[in-house]
Amino acid sequence: MHLDQGYRIDLLVERKVIVELKVVERIAPVHEAQVLSYLRFSGCKIGLLLNFNVKLLKDGIRRFIM
């Protein structure tokens, strides 16, 4: 899958799931907008936003479905 420069998906799983990785204090609306933009541009239906800067990883997972 090719997106124009400036758009770089961190991980694409089976050409179906976009995974965006972050290490931030907290997820900001711009991070969510980034995943939603990737979903729209790519045609994928599922996106995951993972923040590794949390004590429990389950608290850093945000799922998006288009």
mmCIF file of the N, C-alpha and C atoms, coordinates in Angstrom:
data_MODEL
# 
_entry.id   MODEL 
# 
loop_
_atom_site.group_PDB 
_atom_site.id 
_atom_site.type_symbol 
_atom_site.label_atom_id 
_atom_site.label_alt_id 
_atom_site.label_comp_id 
_atom_site.label_asym_id 
_atom_site.label_entity_id 
_atom_site.label_seq_id 
_atom_site.pdbx_PDB_ins_code 
_atom_site.Cartn_x 
_atom_site.Cartn_y 
_atom_site.Cartn_z 
_atom_site.occupancy 
_atom_site.B_iso_or_equiv 
_atom_site.pdbx_formal_charge 
_atom_site.auth_seq_id 
_atom_site.auth_comp_id 
_atom_site.auth_asym_id 
_atom_site.auth_atom_id 
_atom_site.pdbx_PDB_model_num 
ATOM 1   N N  . MET A 1 1  ? 0.844   -1.162 0.000  1.00 0.00 ? 1  MET A N  1 
ATOM 2   C CA . MET A 1 1  ? 0.000   0.000  0.000  1.00 0.00 ? 1  MET A CA 1 
ATOM 3   C C  . MET A 1 1  ? 0.894   1.231  0.000  1.00 0.00 ? 1  MET A C  1 
ATOM 4   N N  . HIS A 1 2  ? 0.578   2.185  -0.841 1.00 0.00 ? 2  HIS A N  1 
ATOM 5   C CA . HIS A 1 2  ? 1.399   3.391  -0.955 1.00 0.00 ? 2  HIS A CA 1 
ATOM 6   C C  . HIS A 1 2  ? 0.561   4.618  -0.620 1.00 0.00 ? 2  HIS A C  1 
ATOM 7   N N  . LEU A 1 3  ? 1.027   5.388  0.340  1.00 0.00 ? 3  LEU A N  1 
ATOM 8   C CA . LEU A 1 3  ? 0.436   6.684  0.650  1.00 0.00 ? 3  LEU A CA 1 
ATOM 9   C C  . LEU A 1 3  ? 1.484   7.737  0.338  1.00 0.00 ? 3  LEU A C  1 
ATOM 10  N N  . ASP A 1 4  ? 1.034   8.902  -0.139 1.00 0.00 ? 4  ASP A N  1 
ATOM 11  C CA . ASP A 1 4  ? 1.977   9.962  -0.494 1.00 0.00 ? 4  ASP A CA 1 
ATOM 12  C C  . ASP A 1 4  ? 2.866   10.334 0.680  1.00 0.00 ? 4  ASP A C  1 
ATOM 13  N N  . GLN A 1 5  ? 3.957   11.021 0.375  1.00 0.00 ? 5  GLN A N  1 
ATOM 14  C CA . GLN A 1 5  ? 4.905   11.401 1.421  1.00 0.00 ? 5  GLN A CA 1 
ATOM 15  C C  . GLN A 1 5  ? 4.204   12.164 2.536  1.00 0.00 ? 5  GLN A C  1 
ATOM 16  N N  . GLY A 1 6  ? 4.717   12.004 3.728  1.00 0.00 ? 6  GLY A N  1 
ATOM 17  C CA . GLY A 1 6  ? 4.117   12.642 4.883  1.00 0.00 ? 6  GLY A CA 1 
ATOM 18  C C  . GLY A 1 6  ? 3.186   11.725 5.647  1.00 0.00 ? 6  GLY A C  1 
ATOM 19  N N  . TYR A 1 7  ? 2.754   10.643 5.030  1.00 0.00 ? 7  TYR A N  1 
ATOM 20  C CA . TYR A 1 7  ? 1.879   9.679  5.691  1.00 0.00 ? 7  TYR A CA 1 
ATOM 21  C C  . TYR A 1 7  ? 2.623   8.366  5.803  1.00 0.00 ? 7  TYR A C  1 
ATOM 22  N N  . ARG A 1 8  ? 2.920   7.961  7.023  1.00 0.00 ? 8  ARG A N  1 
ATOM 23  C CA . ARG A 1 8  ? 3.672   6.723  7.239  1.00 0.00 ? 8  ARG A CA 1 
ATOM 24  C C  . ARG A 1 8  ? 2.975   5.892  8.303  1.00 0.00 ? 8  ARG A C  1 
ATOM 25  N N  . ILE A 1 9  ? 2.386   4.816  7.867  1.00 0.00 ? 9  ILE A N  1 
ATOM 26  C CA . ILE A 1 9  ? 1.734   3.892  8.785  1.00 0.00 ? 9  ILE A CA 1 
ATOM 27  C C  . ILE A 1 9  ? 2.827   3.117  9.509  1.00 0.00 ? 9  ILE A C  1 
ATOM 28  N N  . ASP A 1 10 ? 2.729   3.013  10.835 1.00 0.00 ? 10 ASP A N  1 
ATOM 29  C CA . ASP A 1 10 ? 3.743   2.283  11.599 1.00 0.00 ? 10 ASP A CA 1 
ATOM 30  C C  . ASP A 1 10 ? 3.710   0.796  11.268 1.00 0.00 ? 10 ASP A C  1 
ATOM 31  N N  . LEU A 1 11 ? 2.536   0.189  11.328 1.00 0.00 ? 11 LEU A N  1 
ATOM 32  C CA . LEU A 1 11 ? 2.391   -1.238 11.003 1.00 0.00 ? 11 LEU A CA 1 
ATOM 33  C C  . LEU A 1 11 ? 1.110   -1.458 10.223 1.00 0.00 ? 11 LEU A C  1 
ATOM 34  N N  . LEU A 1 12 ? 1.185   -2.329 9.235  1.00 0.00 ? 12 LEU A N  1 
ATOM 35  C CA . LEU A 1 12 ? 0.008   -2.744 8.482  1.00 0.00 ? 12 LEU A CA 1 
ATOM 36  C C  . LEU A 1 12 ? -0.049  -4.262 8.562  1.00 0.00 ? 12 LEU A C  1 
ATOM 37  N N  . VAL A 1 13 ? -1.073  -4.796 9.199  1.00 0.00 ? 13 VAL A N  1 
ATOM 38  C CA . VAL A 1 13 ? -1.185  -6.235 9.442  1.00 0.00 ? 13 VAL A CA 1 
ATOM 39  C C  . VAL A 1 13 ? -2.142  -6.845 8.425  1.00 0.00 ? 13 VAL A C  1 
ATOM 40  N N  . GLU A 1 14 ? -1.632  -7.775 7.621  1.00 0.00 ? 14 GLU A N  1 
ATOM 41  C CA . GLU A 1 14 ? -2.441  -8.508 6.639  1.00 0.00 ? 14 GLU A CA 1 
ATOM 42  C C  . GLU A 1 14 ? -3.218  -7.576 5.707  1.00 0.00 ? 14 GLU A C  1 
ATOM 43  N N  . ARG A 1 15 ? -2.695  -6.375 5.494  1.00 0.00 ? 15 ARG A N  1 
ATOM 44  C CA . ARG A 1 15 ? -3.349  -5.368 4.652  1.00 0.00 ? 15 ARG A CA 1 
ATOM 45  C C  . ARG A 1 15 ? -4.776  -5.060 5.102  1.00 0.00 ? 15 ARG A C  1 
ATOM 46  N N  . LYS A 1 16 ? -5.038  -5.287 6.405  1.00 0.00 ? 16 LYS A N  1 
ATOM 47  C CA . LYS A 1 16 ? -6.382  -5.076 6.940  1.00 0.00 ? 16 LYS A CA 1 
ATOM 48  C C  . LYS A 1 16 ? -6.418  -4.205 8.188  1.00 0.00 ? 16 LYS A C  1 
ATOM 49  N N  . VAL A 1 17 ? -5.365  -4.249 8.997  1.00 0.00 ? 17 VAL A N  1 
ATOM 50  C CA . VAL A 1 17 ? -5.361  -3.541 10.283 1.00 0.00 ? 17 VAL A CA 1 
ATOM 51  C C  . VAL A 1 17 ? -4.183  -2.571 10.327 1.00 0.00 ? 17 VAL A C  1 
ATOM 52  N N  . ILE A 1 18 ? -4.491  -1.306 10.581 1.00 0.00 ? 18 ILE A N  1 
ATOM 53  C CA . ILE A 1 18 ? -3.455  -0.290 10.740 1.00 0.00 ? 18 ILE A CA 1 
ATOM 54  C C  . ILE A 1 18 ? -3.135  -0.166 12.223 1.00 0.00 ? 18 ILE A C  1 
ATOM 55  N N  . VAL A 1 19 ? -1.844  -0.204 12.553 1.00 0.00 ? 19 VAL A N  1 
ATOM 56  C CA . VAL A 1 19 ? -1.406  -0.063 13.940 1.00 0.00 ? 19 VAL A CA 1 
ATOM 57  C C  . VAL A 1 19 ? -0.486  1.149  14.019 1.00 0.00 ? 19 VAL A C  1 
ATOM 58  N N  . GLU A 1 20 ? -0.872  2.110  14.829 1.00 0.00 ? 20 GLU A N  1 
ATOM 59  C CA . GLU A 1 20 ? -0.068  3.314  15.045 1.00 0.00 ? 20 GLU A CA 1 
ATOM 60  C C  . GLU A 1 20 ? 0.501   3.254  16.453 1.00 0.00 ? 20 GLU A C  1 
ATOM 61  N N  . LEU A 1 21 ? 1.816   3.397  16.570 1.00 0.00 ? 21 LEU A N  1 
ATOM 62  C CA . LEU A 1 21 ? 2.515   3.258  17.846 1.00 0.00 ? 21 LEU A CA 1 
ATOM 63  C C  . LEU A 1 21 ? 2.918   4.622  18.391 1.00 0.00 ? 21 LEU A C  1 
ATOM 64  N N  . LYS A 1 22 ? 2.682   4.824  19.678 1.00 0.00 ? 22 LYS A N  1 
ATOM 65  C CA . LYS A 1 22 ? 3.041   6.084  20.335 1.00 0.00 ? 22 LYS A CA 1 
ATOM 66  C C  . LYS A 1 22 ? 3.665   5.799  21.692 1.00 0.00 ? 22 LYS A C  1 
ATOM 67  N N  . VAL A 1 23 ? 4.500   6.723  22.141 1.00 0.00 ? 23 VAL A N  1 
ATOM 68  C CA . VAL A 1 23 ? 5.013   6.737  23.513 1.00 0.00 ? 23 VAL A CA 1 
ATOM 69  C C  . VAL A 1 23 ? 4.857   8.185  23.974 1.00 0.00 ? 23 VAL A C  1 
ATOM 70  N N  . VAL A 1 24 ? 3.656   8.490  24.466 1.00 0.00 ? 24 VAL A N  1 
ATOM 71  C CA . VAL A 1 24 ? 3.321   9.856  24.858 1.00 0.00 ? 24 VAL A CA 1 
ATOM 72  C C  . VAL A 1 24 ? 2.659   9.845  26.235 1.00 0.00 ? 24 VAL A C  1 
ATOM 73  N N  . GLU A 1 25 ? 2.658   11.009 26.874 1.00 0.00 ? 25 GLU A N  1 
ATOM 74  C CA . GLU A 1 25 ? 2.037   11.126 28.196 1.00 0.00 ? 25 GLU A CA 1 
ATOM 75  C C  . GLU A 1 25 ? 0.566   10.728 28.144 1.00 0.00 ? 25 GLU A C  1 
ATOM 76  N N  . ARG A 1 26 ? -0.124  11.244 27.123 1.00 0.00 ? 26 ARG A N  1 
ATOM 77  C CA . ARG A 1 26 ? -1.505  10.817 26.909 1.00 0.00 ? 26 ARG A CA 1 
ATOM 78  C C  . ARG A 1 26 ? -1.866  11.014 25.447 1.00 0.00 ? 26 ARG A C  1 
ATOM 79  N N  . ILE A 1 27 ? -2.805  10.227 24.970 1.00 0.00 ? 27 ILE A N  1 
ATOM 80  C CA . ILE A 1 27 ? -3.237  10.308 23.579 1.00 0.00 ? 27 ILE A CA 1 
ATOM 81  C C  . ILE A 1 27 ? -3.994  11.621 23.374 1.00 0.00 ? 27 ILE A C  1 
ATOM 82  N N  . ALA A 1 28 ? -3.608  12.356 22.342 1.00 0.00 ? 28 ALA A N  1 
ATOM 83  C CA . ALA A 1 28 ? -4.241  13.631 22.013 1.00 0.00 ? 28 ALA A CA 1 
ATOM 84  C C  . ALA A 1 28 ? -5.185  13.435 20.825 1.00 0.00 ? 28 ALA A C  1 
ATOM 85  N N  . PRO A 1 29 ? -6.118  14.354 20.643 1.00 0.00 ? 29 PRO A N  1 
ATOM 86  C CA . PRO A 1 29 ? -7.023  14.251 19.488 1.00 0.00 ? 29 PRO A CA 1 
ATOM 87  C C  . PRO A 1 29 ? -6.293  14.170 18.150 1.00 0.00 ? 29 PRO A C  1 
ATOM 88  N N  . VAL A 1 30 ? -5.131  14.806 18.048 1.00 0.00 ? 30 VAL A N  1 
ATOM 89  C CA . VAL A 1 30 ? -4.378  14.742 16.792 1.00 0.00 ? 30 VAL A CA 1 
ATOM 90  C C  . VAL A 1 30 ? -3.914  13.315 16.499 1.00 0.00 ? 30 VAL A C  1 
ATOM 91  N N  . HIS A 1 31 ? -3.616  12.530 17.525 1.00 0.00 ? 31 HIS A N  1 
ATOM 92  C CA . HIS A 1 31 ? -3.210  11.137 17.326 1.00 0.00 ? 31 HIS A CA 1 
ATOM 93  C C  . HIS A 1 31 ? -4.383  10.310 16.808 1.00 0.00 ? 31 HIS A C  1 
ATOM 94  N N  . GLU A 1 32 ? -5.565  10.554 17.369 1.00 0.00 ? 32 GLU A N  1 
ATOM 95  C CA . GLU A 1 32 ? -6.764  9.848  16.906 1.00 0.00 ? 32 GLU A CA 1 
ATOM 96  C C  . GLU A 1 32 ? -7.088  10.239 15.469 1.00 0.00 ? 32 GLU A C  1 
ATOM 97  N N  . ALA A 1 33 ? -6.962  11.526 15.152 1.00 0.00 ? 33 ALA A N  1 
ATOM 98  C CA . ALA A 1 33 ? -7.216  12.001 13.792 1.00 0.00 ? 33 ALA A CA 1 
ATOM 99  C C  . ALA A 1 33 ? -6.238  11.376 12.805 1.00 0.00 ? 33 ALA A C  1 
ATOM 100 N N  . GLN A 1 34 ? -5.015  11.162 13.238 1.00 0.00 ? 34 GLN A N  1 
ATOM 101 C CA . GLN A 1 34 ? -4.007  10.534 12.388 1.00 0.00 ? 34 GLN A CA 1 
ATOM 102 C C  . GLN A 1 34 ? -4.444  9.124  11.999 1.00 0.00 ? 34 GLN A C  1 
ATOM 103 N N  . VAL A 1 35 ? -4.897  8.333  12.968 1.00 0.00 ? 35 VAL A N  1 
ATOM 104 C CA . VAL A 1 35 ? -5.345  6.966  12.679 1.00 0.00 ? 35 VAL A CA 1 
ATOM 105 C C  . VAL A 1 35 ? -6.564  6.990  11.768 1.00 0.00 ? 35 VAL A C  1 
ATOM 106 N N  . LEU A 1 36 ? -7.514  7.872  12.050 1.00 0.00 ? 36 LEU A N  1 
ATOM 107 C CA . LEU A 1 36 ? -8.713  7.962  11.211 1.00 0.00 ? 36 LEU A CA 1 
ATOM 108 C C  . LEU A 1 36 ? -8.362  8.368  9.779  1.00 0.00 ? 36 LEU A C  1 
ATOM 109 N N  . SER A 1 37 ? -7.399  9.257  9.617  1.00 0.00 ? 37 SER A N  1 
ATOM 110 C CA . SER A 1 37 ? -6.952  9.647  8.274  1.00 0.00 ? 37 SER A CA 1 
ATOM 111 C C  . SER A 1 37 ? -6.327  8.470  7.551  1.00 0.00 ? 37 SER A C  1 
ATOM 112 N N  . TYR A 1 38 ? -5.482  7.714  8.239  1.00 0.00 ? 38 TYR A N  1 
ATOM 113 C CA . TYR A 1 38 ? -4.873  6.535  7.633  1.00 0.00 ? 38 TYR A CA 1 
ATOM 114 C C  . TYR A 1 38 ? -5.938  5.540  7.196  1.00 0.00 ? 38 TYR A C  1 
ATOM 115 N N  . LEU A 1 39 ? -6.967  5.368  8.013  1.00 0.00 ? 39 LEU A N  1 
ATOM 116 C CA . LEU A 1 39 ? -8.047  4.444  7.654  1.00 0.00 ? 39 LEU A CA 1 
ATOM 117 C C  . LEU A 1 39 ? -8.769  4.925  6.401  1.00 0.00 ? 39 LEU A C  1 
ATOM 118 N N  . ARG A 1 40 ? -9.075  6.205  6.332  1.00 0.00 ? 40 ARG A N  1 
ATOM 119 C CA . ARG A 1 40 ? -9.768  6.743  5.156  1.00 0.00 ? 40 ARG A CA 1 
ATOM 120 C C  . ARG A 1 40 ? -8.909  6.621  3.901  1.00 0.00 ? 40 ARG A C  1 
ATOM 121 N N  . PHE A 1 41 ? -7.636  6.989  3.998  1.00 0.00 ? 41 PHE A N  1 
ATOM 122 C CA . PHE A 1 41 ? -6.755  6.969  2.831  1.00 0.00 ? 41 PHE A CA 1 
ATOM 123 C C  . PHE A 1 41 ? -6.485  5.557  2.337  1.00 0.00 ? 41 PHE A C  1 
ATOM 124 N N  . SER A 1 42 ? -6.376  4.609  3.254  1.00 0.00 ? 42 SER A N  1 
ATOM 125 C CA . SER A 1 42 ? -5.981  3.247  2.889  1.00 0.00 ? 42 SER A CA 1 
ATOM 126 C C  . SER A 1 42 ? -7.151  2.354  2.515  1.00 0.00 ? 42 SER A C  1 
ATOM 127 N N  . GLY A 1 43 ? -8.343  2.681  3.003  1.00 0.00 ? 43 GLY A N  1 
ATOM 128 C CA . GLY A 1 43 ? -9.487  1.803  2.772  1.00 0.00 ? 43 GLY A CA 1 
ATOM 129 C C  . GLY A 1 43 ? -9.582  0.672  3.781  1.00 0.00 ? 43 GLY A C  1 
ATOM 130 N N  . CYS A 1 44 ? -8.664  0.625  4.731  1.00 0.00 ? 44 CYS A N  1 
ATOM 131 C CA . CYS A 1 44 ? -8.733  -0.389 5.791  1.00 0.00 ? 44 CYS A CA 1 
ATOM 132 C C  . CYS A 1 44 ? -9.903  -0.065 6.711  1.00 0.00 ? 44 CYS A C  1 
ATOM 133 N N  . LYS A 1 45 ? -10.405 -1.072 7.392  1.00 0.00 ? 45 LYS A N  1 
ATOM 134 C CA . LYS A 1 45 ? -11.575 -0.902 8.256  1.00 0.00 ? 45 LYS A CA 1 
ATOM 135 C C  . LYS A 1 45 ? -11.227 -0.812 9.741  1.00 0.00 ? 45 LYS A C  1 
ATOM 136 N N  . ILE A 1 46 ? -10.086 -1.366 10.148 1.00 0.00 ? 46 ILE A N  1 
ATOM 137 C CA . ILE A 1 46 ? -9.737  -1.445 11.567 1.00 0.00 ? 46 ILE A CA 1 
ATOM 138 C C  . ILE A 1 46 ? -8.396  -0.761 11.817 1.00 0.00 ? 46 ILE A C  1 
ATOM 139 N N  . GLY A 1 47 ? -8.349  0.026  12.892 1.00 0.00 ? 47 GLY A N  1 
ATOM 140 C CA . GLY A 1 47 ? -7.113  0.676  13.291 1.00 0.00 ? 47 GLY A CA 1 
ATOM 141 C C  . GLY A 1 47 ? -6.905  0.552  14.787 1.00 0.00 ? 47 GLY A C  1 
ATOM 142 N N  . LEU A 1 48 ? -5.662  0.423  15.178 1.00 0.00 ? 48 LEU A N  1 
ATOM 143 C CA . LEU A 1 48 ? -5.300  0.378  16.592 1.00 0.00 ? 48 LEU A CA 1 
ATOM 144 C C  . LEU A 1 48 ? -4.301  1.489  16.872 1.00 0.00 ? 48 LEU A C  1 
ATOM 145 N N  . LEU A 1 49 ? -4.527  2.199  17.948 1.00 0.00 ? 49 LEU A N  1 
ATOM 146 C CA . LEU A 1 49 ? -3.605  3.219  18.419 1.00 0.00 ? 49 LEU A CA 1 
ATOM 147 C C  . LEU A 1 49 ? -3.057  2.721  19.748 1.00 0.00 ? 49 LEU A C  1 
ATOM 148 N N  . LEU A 1 50 ? -1.755  2.434  19.786 1.00 0.00 ? 50 LEU A N  1 
ATOM 149 C CA . LEU A 1 50 ? -1.127  1.873  20.979 1.00 0.00 ? 50 LEU A CA 1 
ATOM 150 C C  . LEU A 1 50 ? -0.187  2.895  21.603 1.00 0.00 ? 50 LEU A C  1 
ATOM 151 N N  . ASN A 1 51 ? -0.412  3.179  22.877 1.00 0.00 ? 51 ASN A N  1 
ATOM 152 C CA . ASN A 1 51 ? 0.473   4.059  23.634 1.00 0.00 ? 51 ASN A CA 1 
ATOM 153 C C  . ASN A 1 51 ? 1.235   3.200  24.640 1.00 0.00 ? 51 ASN A C  1 
ATOM 154 N N  . PHE A 1 52 ? 2.550   3.170  24.521 1.00 0.00 ? 52 PHE A N  1 
ATOM 155 C CA . PHE A 1 52 ? 3.375   2.338  25.393 1.00 0.00 ? 52 PHE A CA 1 
ATOM 156 C C  . PHE A 1 52 ? 3.794   3.046  26.680 1.00 0.00 ? 52 PHE A C  1 
ATOM 157 N N  . ASN A 1 53 ? 3.401   4.293  26.851 1.00 0.00 ? 53 ASN A N  1 
ATOM 158 C CA . ASN A 1 53 ? 3.775   5.046  28.049 1.00 0.00 ? 53 ASN A CA 1 
ATOM 159 C C  . ASN A 1 53 ? 2.674   4.933  29.115 1.00 0.00 ? 53 ASN A C  1 
ATOM 160 N N  . VAL A 1 54 ? 2.289   3.699  29.428 1.00 0.00 ? 54 VAL A N  1 
ATOM 161 C CA . VAL A 1 54 ? 1.274   3.420  30.450 1.00 0.00 ? 54 VAL A CA 1 
ATOM 162 C C  . VAL A 1 54 ? 1.755   2.252  31.303 1.00 0.00 ? 54 VAL A C  1 
ATOM 163 N N  . LYS A 1 55 ? 1.227   2.144  32.521 1.00 0.00 ? 55 LYS A N  1 
ATOM 164 C CA . LYS A 1 55 ? 1.637   1.039  33.398 1.00 0.00 ? 55 LYS A CA 1 
ATOM 165 C C  . LYS A 1 55 ? 1.121   -0.299 32.891 1.00 0.00 ? 55 LYS A C  1 
ATOM 166 N N  . LEU A 1 56 ? -0.142  -0.327 32.457 1.00 0.00 ? 56 LEU A N  1 
ATOM 167 C CA . LEU A 1 56 ? -0.738  -1.535 31.891 1.00 0.00 ? 56 LEU A CA 1 
ATOM 168 C C  . LEU A 1 56 ? -1.033  -1.285 30.420 1.00 0.00 ? 56 LEU A C  1 
ATOM 169 N N  . LEU A 1 57 ? -0.522  -2.135 29.544 1.00 0.00 ? 57 LEU A N  1 
ATOM 170 C CA . LEU A 1 57 ? -0.686  -1.921 28.109 1.00 0.00 ? 57 LEU A CA 1 
ATOM 171 C C  . LEU A 1 57 ? -2.152  -1.831 27.713 1.00 0.00 ? 57 LEU A C  1 
ATOM 172 N N  . LYS A 1 58 ? -3.019  -2.592 28.388 1.00 0.00 ? 58 LYS A N  1 
ATOM 173 C CA . LYS A 1 58 ? -4.443  -2.552 28.031 1.00 0.00 ? 58 LYS A CA 1 
ATOM 174 C C  . LYS A 1 58 ? -5.030  -1.148 28.196 1.00 0.00 ? 58 LYS A C  1 
ATOM 175 N N  . ASP A 1 59 ? -4.426  -0.327 29.049 1.00 0.00 ? 59 ASP A N  1 
ATOM 176 C CA . ASP A 1 59 ? -4.888  1.047  29.228 1.00 0.00 ? 59 ASP A CA 1 
ATOM 177 C C  . ASP A 1 59 ? -4.413  1.967  28.104 1.00 0.00 ? 59 ASP A C  1 
ATOM 178 N N  . GLY A 1 60 ? -3.491  1.495  27.288 1.00 0.00 ? 60 GLY A N  1 
ATOM 179 C CA . GLY A 1 60 ? -2.953  2.313  26.207 1.00 0.00 ? 60 GLY A CA 1 
ATOM 180 C C  . GLY A 1 60 ? -3.437  1.903  24.834 1.00 0.00 ? 60 GLY A C  1 
ATOM 181 N N  . ILE A 1 61 ? -4.476  1.082  24.763 1.00 0.00 ? 61 ILE A N  1 
ATOM 182 C CA . ILE A 1 61 ? -4.984  0.598  23.475 1.00 0.00 ? 61 ILE A CA 1 
ATOM 183 C C  . ILE A 1 61 ? -6.285  1.309  23.136 1.00 0.00 ? 61 ILE A C  1 
ATOM 184 N N  . ARG A 1 62 ? -6.344  1.862  21.938 1.00 0.00 ? 62 ARG A N  1 
ATOM 185 C CA . ARG A 1 62 ? -7.564  2.499  21.437 1.00 0.00 ? 62 ARG A CA 1 
ATOM 186 C C  . ARG A 1 62 ? -7.880  1.870  20.088 1.00 0.00 ? 62 ARG A C  1 
ATOM 187 N N  . ARG A 1 63 ? -9.093  1.391  19.896 1.00 0.00 ? 63 ARG A N  1 
ATOM 188 C CA . ARG A 1 63 ? -9.499  0.694  18.670 1.00 0.00 ? 63 ARG A CA 1 
ATOM 189 C C  . ARG A 1 63 ? -10.440 1.576  17.860 1.00 0.00 ? 63 ARG A C  1 
ATOM 190 N N  . PHE A 1 64 ? -10.240 1.587  16.544 1.00 0.00 ? 64 PHE A N  1 
ATOM 191 C CA . PHE A 1 64 ? -11.068 2.368  15.625 1.00 0.00 ? 64 PHE A CA 1 
ATOM 192 C C  . PHE A 1 64 ? -11.639 1.436  14.567 1.00 0.00 ? 64 PHE A C  1 
ATOM 193 N N  . ILE A 1 65 ? -12.907 1.621  14.253 1.00 0.00 ? 65 ILE A N  1 
ATOM 194 C CA . ILE A 1 65 ? -13.551 0.831  13.205 1.00 0.00 ? 65 ILE A CA 1 
ATOM 195 C C  . ILE A 1 65 ? -14.259 1.797  12.265 1.00 0.00 ? 65 ILE A C  1 
ATOM 196 N N  . MET A 1 66 ? -14.021 1.627  10.984 1.00 0.00 ? 66 MET A N  1 
ATOM 197 C CA . MET A 1 66 ? -14.673 2.476  9.972  1.00 0.00 ? 66 MET A CA 1 
ATOM 198 C C  . MET A 1 66 ? -15.815 1.725  9.333  1.00 0.00 ? 66 MET A C  1 
# 
